[in-house]
Each structure stands twice: as C-alpha cells, then as structure tokens.
Amino acid sequence: MENSLIVEGEWAFKKMKCFMVNVYAPQEERKKNDLWNFIRNFMSQHQGNYFVFGDFNVVRSSSERIGSIFNHRSAFDFNEFINDCRFWDVPLGGHAFTRISSNGEKLSLFKDKMKHLKSNIKLWAHQFNAKKSEEKVQLSSKIADIERDLEAGLGSSSLHSQRKKMLLKLRDIEHAESLDVYQKAKIKWGIEADENTKFFHGIVNRKRRGLAIKGVMKDGTWFTDPGEIKDIFRDFFVEKFKHFKGVNVTRRSDHYKTLSPAQVSLLEHPTSELEVVLHSSFHSRTWEFRGSGSWSRIVGAINDMHDKGIIPHSSIKRQVKDGSTTRFWRDAWLGDIPFECQFPRLFCLEANKDCFVRDRWQNGWVWCWTRNFHGGVTGSQLDSLISMLENVQLSEGQDAWQWSLIGSNIFTVKDIRIFIDSISLPESPFETRWCRFIPRKINILVWRILRDRIPTRWNLSRKGFEVPSLLCPLCNTSPETSSHLFWSCNLAISVWRLVFKWMDLPLPDSDSLNGVFGWLDHARLNSASKSTLHSILGVVVWTLWQFRNNKIFGDKKMLQKDLLDQIVDVSFLWYSSRNRNCKVMIKHQVTFSYMDIES
C-alpha cells in the first residue's frame, strides 16, 4: 500500500520472525484511517514481531501539538489503532536503545549496505554505458552498410524498414546520452560552481569595501565604530528634517496697508504635506506636455481613412431624441451636411449660432433672428428648411451617435475590419489558408504557390530576369512553373503517390495543387483530420521547395530516397509540438516500397 513499506526478516540472535514497517502517513484523515486499517489487517494475517516506525503525521495528546490546532478525532483514531495493535511507544535516546560494539564504534548495517550498494550501482552503470556505446557503434556501422547498398541500387522494402528501425533506436540512445550529460553538468555546477565564481565574488567584495564608510568626524572626534556611525548619521538627518514650528505674522504698522485677521489666521494655519507636494509638483517639470501617444496615431489613422474615402464621415450619424445635446446648425443630424452649410443666409441671421435642437422646438419650430426678412433668397431657404423639418418629432431619451455603415446600426470591430479589407485589400479567387500546426513560413509558401507568386524560372523570365534555362531542375523535361514543380514533375508525382499511400488515401484526380486543396475542402472528414492533412500537405510542399533550392544552390546535395523520411519526421515534429492533444503517431513503420522514387 502507499505510504508504507514492510520488510520481512528473521532476527538472527533470537531466531524469531520480524516485520519492519516504515510509515509515512498522509495528511487527509480518511487516508490515515485506511493506512491504520491496512496495518491491522496485515498483522492479523501475518504472525510475528512488528517494529513500526516513521512519520505518523499525528499526535496522541494536545500537549504534543505545538503551533497548530489539535485534532481530537485524529488523535482518538490513532490511540485506538495503537491499543488494538498492542504497540509500545519506545522513547529512543542515549545508549539504552543503541547497538554498540565491544570497542565502542557504532555499527550501522544500513550504512554498510548502502556502501556496497553504491559500488554495485557504479559497476552496473559502467557496464550499462559500455553496452550502450557498443550498441551505438554497431547500429552506426549497420546503417552505413545499408546506405551503401541503397546508393548502389540494391535496396528493398525490408532493408528500408530495418534502416528506419535502426535510426529510431540510435536516436533514442543519443537522446538518453544527452540527458545524462545534462544532469551531470547540473550536478557539477551545483557542487563545484563555475571557475569564474571566485573572481566575480572578489569584484563584489572589493566594491563593498570601497563603498563602506570607515569612519566619520563629529565635533573634532573621529568615530570608527559602526554603531556610533549609524547614530551620528541618524541624529544629523533628524536635526535637518525636524518639524517646522511655523512663522508668526504680525501687523507692521497702522499707517500701511496690512493683512486682515482672517488672512493672518490663514497664513498661521498649518500646511499639510499633501498641499506642499501638490504645490511643488504643479511648478515642476513633470507637468510639462509630453509627445503624442497612441490616441494621436489612432485619430490620425481614422482621419486618413476619412480623407481617402474608405470610411466616409456619414458612417457615424447623430440620432436625435430630446435634442438636448445636438446643435441645431453645426451638427449634421438631419442628412449628411450641417444646416450651416446648406442654409448659410439663415445661419448668418441666427441669434444663437450654437443653439441646440431642443431650443428650436416648442410644440413646433421657433426661430430667433437678428432681424426680420421677407421673401428673397433667405425666405426661400427658410421654406426649404421648414419642409425638411416637417416630419421631425422629438421624443424622450438622450441623443446618441449611431453607426450607419452596416445595416445592423451596431458597431463591431469585426464588421469594420471586413469593410476596410473589402476596400483596401486586393480581391483573389483563392481563399487564404492557414494551418496552426505548421510554421508561419510554410503557410506563407502555400499561399504564394496557390497564387503563382513564387520565384520559379518561368515567373522570373516573365519579370525580365535572365534565366540560363527554363527547364525544371528536377526533371529537365518541362518549363519550371509552379504547377509543374509541385504537382506535374516526375519527382513530385512519385512523392505525392508515396505520401498518399502512407496516409492510406487515394491520390486526388487533379492537375494542380489548387485541386488538391479543393479536394481537401470537400473531403468527408472532421475538422481535426482536415487540419492534420493540411499540415502534411504543407510539409510536402516545403520539402519539395527545399529539395529544388538545394539542388540548384546547395553544396551538400539531398538524396531523393530520403524525401519521404524527411516528410514523415518533420510532419510528426511540427504537428506534435503544436498540438497538445496529439494522439497521432506518424513515426510508425512504413510498409510500402521506397523504390518508386527514381534515384
């Protein structure tokens, strides 16, 4: 059982059967009772002498509990357990219960046993490491032999399977060695520290000695005792910052203008520390105006979108209810243009140009002009204004701003983002794809390939670059276009066949990579499976692009036979590191032939 260790043996001197019970009791009361019941049952089933020791995590009386709360129920259960088992509490101490030899040296069988165990562990570790090193050398030699056979064209499916198993086993051995070295380095650092530790400690100690105050002069006497130096400094600053008693303000003369008694009492009134801080802070440099912050850039971006016509000014309209906060002439509350711009003559004759809508409504529209007028252009503008206000009725409630760019009249960040993207971003027939299980660089590469925005030889020649050859560097049979490089090339076709065979899926009937992703969209799979397939397709595209670049620009050429191994390993690495709930084991044994790839 947990929290207990029972060792059975025979007392050599007395020739009697003994049980050594080491107890480490848990905190919870229920688990403690389970432990006591387990020991009771064990003793009833196994006859012998019992020695029970360890940490019982409980006391028998309140006098034994110091610094914490005494639990009566726990103590009662423990005492009942001791009485049922007929245990004796043996107070160990001195030589009364300590085994000693005739010459007075202590005998510790456990210590001797641990010494022998330590030597055995060291011997076992040495043999184990030697065995692993020999196994590592043998695996490396066998892998090298298999690779030479593969290079000579003598490979087979079973040979590739053996190679993959050996690579996995060699990787596990190297991983265990790296963990061992890492642990030894931590232990060495913890025990011996760094070789520069003494040097840095010396620098710190020299600085401390240089900054220390060795002594201080007071009233012609030199003090060097640290306690006296502290007292002198404390007395000095206490004297400098002692409480200020204030200033008495009196009347200078009856012939001059003097302060009133109220002003005198105000000056004699004690000043709080908060008033002093606020007064000094107001005149300090911290109150100077600082540069523009985030809001300045936000407002500038909004004004820039207004100027470019992306978001028109009419997108935010004033919704008038009681008209208490909407200005009648200056705000655009009825239409997109303020009344001061539509009716300039009436605005010039308005007595209160900043009046609100409520000021002009008293069960009907009322006006306040600076002078009377009859007919003409001004009268025509007034008739037009009255006709516009004919159907306007004020209601209860406060005026508010209303978002009118979207039909729902509710502002959301998502709607404005979609609206801005629809105007500013270029339209494309292909949907932007993004898979979170692969790095950003692969998502960008797939995005560029689907839009034919990748620097293939054909695209470079169309841009005016001088290309020595337009043929595909992988097959040298057709021009290197995006569609050919990643789908129609002989090497690409072989790789795609092996990948889909490995995934146990039929190869899609398509003529381009766009068709493959279209097949993925319409496949009858759940979202998790589609994300997994999307990540594998991205890894295949990335591997083909790397192989192409390495063949043109690389010094160390990549082998075609290693492409599928690389795709499987990289797919597992990226998918498992970005998916916490990864239950897909991609690194299983591949049972098909690698020889479909032309060497």
BELDA-V407064 format. One record per pair of residues at least 6 apart in sequence whose ideal C-beta (glycine too) atoms are under 8 Angstrom apart, sorted by the first residue. I is the first residue (numbers start at 1). J is the second residue. Records with the same first field share a line. If there is no record, write none. Layout:
I: J, J
This chain:
1: 34, 35, 38
3: 23, 24, 25, 26, 31, 35
4: 21, 22, 23, 24, 35, 38, 39
5: 21, 22
6: 19, 20, 21, 22, 42
7: 19, 20, 22
8: 17, 18, 19, 46, 48
9: 17, 18, 19, 20
10: 16, 17, 18
11: 17, 18, 49
16: 48, 49
17: 47, 48, 49
18: 48, 49, 50, 51
19: 46, 48, 49, 50, 51
20: 51, 53
21: 39, 50, 51, 52, 53, 54
22: 53, 54
23: 35, 39, 52, 53, 54, 55, 56
24: 54, 55, 57
25: 31, 32, 35, 54, 55, 56, 57, 58
26: 32, 35, 57
27: 57
29: 71, 73, 74, 77
32: 57, 58, 74, 77, 78
33: 77
36: 77, 78, 81
39: 52, 81, 85
40: 81, 84, 85
43: 50, 85
50: 85, 87
52: 85, 87
56: 78
58: 71, 74, 75, 78
59: 65, 70, 75, 78
60: 75, 78, 79, 82
61: 75
62: 70, 75
82: 89
90: 97
92: 98
98: 106
99: 106, 107
100: 106, 107
101: 107
132: 173, 176, 177
135: 173
136: 170, 173, 174
139: 166, 169, 170, 173
140: 170
142: 162, 166
143: 163, 166, 167, 170
146: 159, 162, 163, 166
147: 163
149: 155, 159
150: 159, 160, 163, 561
153: 599
155: 561, 594, 595
156: 593, 595
157: 591, 592, 593, 594, 595
160: 590, 593, 594
161: 589, 590, 591
164: 565, 589, 590
165: 589
168: 587
213: 229
214: 224
215: 222, 223, 224, 229
216: 222, 223, 229, 232, 233
217: 223
218: 232
223: 229, 232
246: 268, 270
247: 267, 268
248: 268
249: 259, 264, 267, 268
251: 258, 259
252: 258
259: 267
281: 287
302: 311
305: 311, 420
306: 312, 313
310: 420, 423, 424
311: 405, 416, 419, 420
312: 405
313: 332, 336
314: 332, 336, 404
315: 403, 404, 405
316: 401, 402, 403, 404
317: 332, 333, 401, 402, 404
318: 326, 331, 332, 333, 399, 400, 401, 402
319: 399, 400, 401, 402
320: 326, 333, 334, 357, 392, 394, 399
321: 394, 395, 396, 397, 398, 399, 400
322: 358, 394, 395, 396, 397, 398, 399
323: 356, 357, 358, 361, 394, 399
324: 356, 358, 398, 399
325: 356, 398, 399
326: 333, 356, 357, 399
327: 354, 355, 356, 357
328: 339, 355, 356, 357, 359, 360
329: 338, 339, 340, 347, 350, 353, 354, 355
330: 338, 340, 353, 354
331: 338
332: 338
333: 357
334: 388, 389, 392
335: 342, 388
339: 346, 347, 385
340: 347, 353
342: 385
343: 381, 382, 384, 385
345: 377, 378, 381
346: 378, 381, 382, 385
347: 353
349: 369, 370, 371, 373, 378
350: 368, 369, 370
351: 368, 369, 370
352: 359, 368
355: 368
357: 394
358: 394
360: 366, 367
361: 394
365: 386, 389
373: 379
402: 409
403: 409, 410, 411
405: 415, 416, 419
406: 412, 415, 419
408: 415
428: 451
430: 450, 451, 514
432: 447
433: 443, 446, 447, 450, 517, 534
434: 443
435: 442, 443, 531, 534, 535, 538
436: 531, 578
437: 531, 532, 534, 535, 574, 575, 578, 579
438: 534, 535, 538, 539, 574, 575, 578
439: 574
441: 542
442: 538, 539, 541, 542
443: 538
445: 454, 538, 541, 542, 545
446: 537, 538, 541
448: 454
449: 482, 486, 513, 541
450: 513, 514, 517
452: 459, 481, 482, 483
453: 459
454: 482, 545
456: 480, 481, 482, 485
457: 467, 469, 470, 471, 472, 473, 479, 480
458: 470, 479, 480, 481
459: 481, 482
460: 467
461: 467, 470
470: 479, 480
471: 477, 478, 479, 480
472: 478, 479, 480, 484, 485, 489
473: 480, 548, 551, 552
474: 485, 489, 490, 491, 492, 547, 548, 551
475: 489, 490, 491
477: 490
478: 484, 488, 489
482: 513
483: 511, 512, 513
485: 492, 544, 545, 548
486: 492, 513, 541, 544, 545
487: 493, 496, 510, 511, 512, 513, 516
488: 511
490: 598
491: 544, 547, 560, 597, 598
492: 544
494: 596, 597, 598
495: 540, 543, 544, 563, 564, 567, 597
496: 507, 540
497: 507, 596
498: 564, 592, 594, 596, 597
499: 536, 540, 564, 567
500: 506, 507, 508
501: 592
502: 564, 568, 590, 592
503: 533, 536
508: 515, 516, 519
510: 516, 518, 519
513: 541
516: 537
517: 534, 537
520: 530, 533, 534, 537
523: 530, 533
525: 533
532: 575, 584
535: 571, 574, 575
536: 567, 571
539: 567, 570, 571, 574
540: 567
542: 570
543: 563, 566, 567, 570
544: 563
546: 558
547: 558, 560, 563
550: 556, 557, 558
551: 557, 558
560: 597, 598, 599
561: 594, 597, 599
563: 597
564: 590, 594, 597
568: 586, 587, 590
569: 587
571: 586
572: 585, 586, 587
575: 582, 584, 586
576: 582, 584, 586
